[in-house]
Amino acid sequence: MANILVTGGSGFIGTNFIRYWLAEHPADRVVNYDLLTYAANPANLADLESGAPGRYAFVHGDIGDYDLAHGALRDHDIDIVVNFAAESHNSRAVVQPETFFETNVVGTVQLMRAALAADVSRFHHVSTCEVFGDLPLDCDDAFTESSPLVPRTPYNASKAGADLAVNAFFGTYGLPVTISNCANNYGPYQFPEKLIPHFVVSVLQGRPMTLYRSSRNRREWLHVDDHCRAIDLILERGIVGETYNVGSGVEVDVEGIADRILRLLDADDSLKTYVPDRPSHDRRYLLDSTKLREELGWLPEVDFEAGFEQTVQWYRSNRDWWQPLLARIEIDETAWSDATHSGSPSEVPA
């Protein structure tokens, strides 16, 4: 039996991870520690209050609040911390960079200080492929765990800073850490500012999808359930102090994502419109996940085409979930030319 504290558990991946963990580890208890910022949704896990009595608890808190985090770790006798809490939207990071460094770097440091004081047995930090920068479209390269960190955006840089801090806490203080760098996740419960749900809900409302002009830029797509399984294996078999890439090997460009959505929703190309690229719009990400596959025995189980269709249908069937969230979207994806030359990025129109 283990007591696990999941930070950012009311967000997209954290929500899916908590549901996964409670189903796969029936003897364990999970504490969801979340500040409930704009992209979090308490409704994601509302059923667990009664559906998992004694096994699920919620703490409203900021990972940057050392005293509160330490109190939660102590009061719930936490063995393992899984840190999903982060500001994660690249577009928002362009206009509010300070928020990203405060949460993703300083917040992670405070959480690790609390974890050290509480003597947890593992601190697992969830990171991203984007810390490595980007790859040319016309190459076969992939990022390994030893690839240099060359972030190109405020979000990427803040996550790279957090990765370095986690490794420093292992080397300096002996905090038992592991890190996973994951590909772009997709699946249910993703806030509708992100690419796939943003496109799906736009089409469902008869509104155009806004594609960047570099619409052939590619991403590697990983179903959130496969990501959860990977973290489970890393916690069970991973070596303390090590980093593991979590990638499916499936690359699809933004144009291909849009076309799939149009086909599944029986819509046409008239709902595609093109806007200027976001500053430092990365071209391509691809992870080499050989280490995770060969050392820990992980393999992705969700077929991309089947998982993608299921994801689109989830948003189609759950309008009551995403409709109230649309008012929280803060970024106008058409405003980049104004945003980057005005000298006042925080004043970009929402």
C-alpha positions in Angstrom: 0.0 0.0 0.0 1.3 3.4 -0.9 0.2 7.0 -0.4 0.7 9.1 -3.6 0.5 12.9 -3.9 -0.3 14.0 -7.5 0.3 17.6 -8.2 -1.9 19.2 -10.9 -4.3 16.3 -10.6 -7.3 18.4 -11.8 -5.6 19.1 -15.1 -5.5 16.9 -18.3 -2.8 14.3 -17.7 -3.1 14.5 -13.9 -6.8 13.6 -14.1 -6.2 10.6 -16.3 -3.3 9.5 -14.1 -5.4 9.6 -10.9 -8.1 7.6 -12.5 -5.6 5.1 -13.9 -3.8 4.7 -10.6 -6.9 4.2 -8.5 -8.1 1.5 -11.0 -4.7 -0.3 -11.3 -3.6 0.0 -7.6 -6.7 -0.7 -5.5 -4.8 -0.7 -2.2 -3.3 2.8 -2.7 -4.5 6.2 -1.7 -4.1 9.3 -3.9 -4.0 12.9 -2.8 -4.7 15.5 -5.5 -2.8 18.7 -4.8 -3.9 21.4 -7.2 -4.1 25.2 -7.2 -7.1 25.1 -9.6 -5.8 27.6 -12.0 -7.7 28.4 -15.3 -6.9 25.1 -17.0 -7.9 22.9 -14.0 -11.4 21.5 -13.7 -12.6 20.1 -10.3 -15.5 18.4 -12.2 -13.0 16.0 -13.7 -12.7 14.0 -10.5 -15.9 15.0 -8.7 -17.2 11.4 -8.8 -14.2 10.2 -6.8 -15.3 12.0 -3.6 -18.0 9.3 -3.2 -16.8 6.7 -5.7 -13.4 6.1 -4.0 -14.1 6.7 -0.3 -11.0 6.8 1.8 -8.8 6.4 -1.3 -9.0 9.9 -2.8 -8.5 13.3 -1.2 -8.1 16.8 -2.5 -5.9 19.6 -1.2 -6.2 23.1 -2.7 -2.7 24.3 -2.9 0.2 25.9 -4.8 3.4 23.8 -5.3 5.3 27.0 -4.6 3.9 27.2 -1.1 6.5 25.3 0.9 4.6 25.2 4.2 1.3 24.0 2.6 3.0 21.4 0.5 5.1 20.1 3.4 1.9 20.0 5.5 0.1 17.9 2.9 3.0 15.5 2.5 3.2 15.1 6.3 -0.5 14.9 7.1 -1.2 12.3 4.4 2.0 10.3 5.1 3.0 10.6 1.4 5.4 8.0 0.0 5.5 9.1 -3.6 5.1 12.5 -5.3 4.2 12.7 -9.0 4.6 16.3 -10.2 2.3 17.2 -13.1 1.7 20.7 -11.9 2.8 23.2 -14.6 1.9 26.1 -16.8 2.0 24.4 -20.2 0.5 26.4 -23.0 3.2 27.6 -25.4 1.1 30.4 -26.7 0.2 31.8 -23.3 3.9 31.6 -22.3 4.7 34.1 -25.0 2.6 36.8 -23.3 3.0 35.8 -19.7 6.6 34.3 -19.4 7.0 35.2 -15.8 4.1 33.0 -14.7 5.8 30.0 -16.3 9.1 30.4 -14.6 7.5 31.1 -11.3 5.4 27.9 -11.4 7.5 25.5 -13.4 10.9 26.3 -11.9 10.5 28.0 -8.5 7.3 26.0 -7.7 9.1 22.7 -8.5 12.0 23.7 -6.3 9.7 24.5 -3.3 7.9 21.2 -3.8 11.2 19.3 -3.8 12.2 21.1 -0.6 9.0 19.9 1.0 9.5 16.4 -0.4 13.0 16.3 1.1 11.7 17.4 4.5 9.0 14.8 4.4 11.4 12.1 3.4 9.4 10.7 0.5 10.6 7.5 -1.2 10.3 8.9 -4.7 9.8 12.2 -6.5 8.8 11.8 -10.1 8.9 14.8 -12.3 6.9 14.9 -15.5 8.6 16.9 -18.2 8.3 17.4 -22.0 10.1 16.6 -25.3 10.2 20.4 -25.8 13.1 20.9 -23.5 15.4 19.6 -26.2 14.4 22.3 -28.7 13.2 21.3 -32.2 14.3 19.2 -35.1 14.5 19.9 -38.8 11.5 18.6 -40.8 13.8 16.9 -43.4 15.8 14.6 -41.1 15.4 11.3 -39.3 16.9 12.4 -36.0 15.2 11.9 -32.6 16.0 13.2 -29.1 17.6 10.8 -26.6 17.8 11.3 -22.9 21.4 12.6 -23.4 20.4 15.2 -26.0 21.4 18.7 -25.0 18.7 21.0 -23.6 18.2 23.7 -26.2 14.7 25.3 -25.4 13.4 27.9 -27.8 10.3 29.3 -26.0 9.6 30.5 -22.5 7.5 27.4 -21.7 10.2 25.1 -23.0 12.9 27.0 -21.1 10.9 26.9 -17.8 10.5 23.1 -18.1 14.2 22.7 -18.9 15.0 24.8 -15.9 12.8 22.5 -13.8 14.5 19.4 -15.2 17.9 20.8 -14.2 16.7 21.6 -10.8 15.3 18.1 -10.2 18.7 16.6 -11.2 20.4 19.1 -8.9 18.3 18.0 -6.0 19.3 14.4 -6.7 23.0 15.2 -6.9 23.2 17.7 -4.1 20.6 16.5 -1.5 20.0 12.9 -2.5 16.3 13.4 -3.2 15.2 10.1 -4.9 14.1 11.5 -8.3 13.1 10.2 -11.7 12.1 12.3 -14.7 10.0 11.5 -17.8 10.1 13.6 -20.9 6.9 12.9 -22.9 5.6 13.5 -26.4 2.5 15.5 -27.1 -0.4 13.8 -25.2 -4.0 13.5 -26.5 -7.1 12.0 -24.9 -10.1 13.1 -22.8 -10.2 16.0 -20.3 -7.7 18.2 -22.2 -8.4 21.9 -21.8 -9.8 23.3 -25.1 -6.9 25.7 -25.7 -4.7 22.8 -26.8 -4.5 21.8 -30.4 -6.7 18.7 -30.7 -9.6 19.8 -28.4 -9.3 23.4 -29.7 -9.8 22.2 -33.3 -12.6 19.7 -32.4 -14.7 22.2 -30.4 -14.2 24.8 -33.1 -15.6 22.5 -35.7 -18.4 21.4 -33.4 -19.4 25.1 -33.1 -19.1 25.7 -36.9 -16.1 28.0 -36.3 -12.9 27.9 -38.3 -9.8 26.1 -36.9 -6.9 28.5 -36.8 -3.8 26.7 -38.2 -0.4 28.4 -38.1 1.0 29.0 -41.6 3.7 26.4 -40.9 1.0 23.8 -40.8 3.4 21.0 -41.8 5.3 21.3 -38.5 5.1 17.8 -37.0 4.5 16.5 -33.5 4.8 13.0 -32.0 1.4 11.9 -30.5 1.1 9.8 -27.3 -2.2 8.7 -25.9 -2.5 9.8 -22.3 -3.3 6.2 -21.1 0.0 5.1 -22.5 1.8 7.9 -20.7 0.2 6.8 -17.4 1.4 3.3 -17.9 4.9 4.5 -18.6 5.0 6.5 -15.3 3.7 3.5 -13.5 6.6 1.4 -14.8 9.1 4.1 -14.0 7.9 4.3 -10.5 8.0 0.5 -10.2 11.2 -0.4 -12.1 13.0 2.9 -12.9 16.4 3.7 -11.6 16.6 6.7 -9.2 18.4 9.6 -10.8 17.5 8.5 -14.3 15.5 10.2 -17.1 13.2 8.3 -19.5 11.7 9.4 -22.8 8.1 8.5 -23.4 7.2 8.5 -27.1 5.0 6.6 -29.4 7.0 7.1 -32.6 3.8 8.3 -34.4 4.4 11.7 -36.1 1.5 13.7 -37.6 1.7 17.3 -38.8 -0.8 20.0 -37.8 -2.5 19.8 -41.2 -3.0 16.1 -40.8 -4.6 16.6 -37.4 -7.0 19.1 -38.8 -7.9 16.9 -41.8 -8.6 13.9 -39.5 -10.9 16.0 -37.4 -12.8 17.3 -40.4 -13.2 13.8 -41.7 -14.5 12.4 -38.4 -16.9 15.3 -37.9 -18.1 15.2 -41.5 -16.9 18.8 -42.2 -15.0 20.3 -45.1 -11.9 22.5 -45.7 -13.9 25.7 -45.4 -13.4 25.4 -41.7 -9.6 25.7 -42.0 -8.0 29.2 -41.8 -4.4 30.2 -41.5 -2.8 32.7 -39.1 0.8 33.9 -38.6 3.1 31.5 -36.8 3.6 31.9 -33.0 7.0 33.3 -32.2 9.7 30.5 -32.0 7.2 28.0 -33.4 9.0 24.7 -33.2 9.2 22.6 -36.3 9.3 19.0 -35.1 9.7 16.9 -31.9 10.5 13.2 -31.9 11.7 11.2 -28.9 13.8 8.0 -28.9 12.2 5.9 -26.2 14.5 2.9 -26.6 15.6 3.2 -23.0 12.1 2.9 -21.6 11.2 0.1 -24.0 14.2 -2.0 -23.5 15.1 -1.4 -19.9 11.6 -1.3 -18.4 9.5 -3.2 -21.0 7.1 -0.4 -21.9 5.3 -0.3 -25.2 2.4 2.0 -26.3 -0.8 0.1 -26.5 -3.2 2.6 -28.0 -3.3 2.6 -31.8 -3.1 6.2 -32.9 -6.0 6.2 -35.4 -8.3 4.4 -33.0 -7.3 6.5 -30.0 -7.7 9.7 -32.1 -11.2 8.8 -33.2 -12.1 7.9 -29.6 -10.8 11.2 -28.4 -12.7 13.2 -31.0 -15.9 11.3 -30.1 -15.3 12.0 -26.4 -15.4 15.8 -27.0 -18.4 15.3 -29.3 -20.2 13.5 -26.5 -19.2 15.8 -23.7 -20.2 19.3 -24.7 -21.4 19.9 -21.2 -17.8 19.4 -20.0 -16.0 21.7 -22.4 -18.6 24.4 -23.1 -18.2 26.2 -19.7 -14.4 26.2 -20.2 -14.3 28.2 -23.4 -14.7 31.5 -21.5 -11.4 30.8 -19.7 -9.3 30.7 -22.9 -7.1 33.8 -22.7 -5.0 33.8 -25.9 -6.0 35.1 -29.3 -4.0 33.0 -31.8 -4.3 35.6 -34.5 -2.6 38.4 -32.5 1.1 37.4 -32.7 2.2 40.3 -34.9 0.8 42.8 -32.4 1.9 40.8 -29.4 5.5 40.6 -30.2 6.0 44.1 -31.4 3.9 46.1 -29.0 6.4 46.0 -26.1 3.5 45.1 -23.8 2.9 41.3 -24.3 0.7 41.1 -21.2 -1.8 43.4 -22.9 -2.4 41.1 -25.9 -6.2 40.9 -26.4 -7.8 37.8 -24.9 
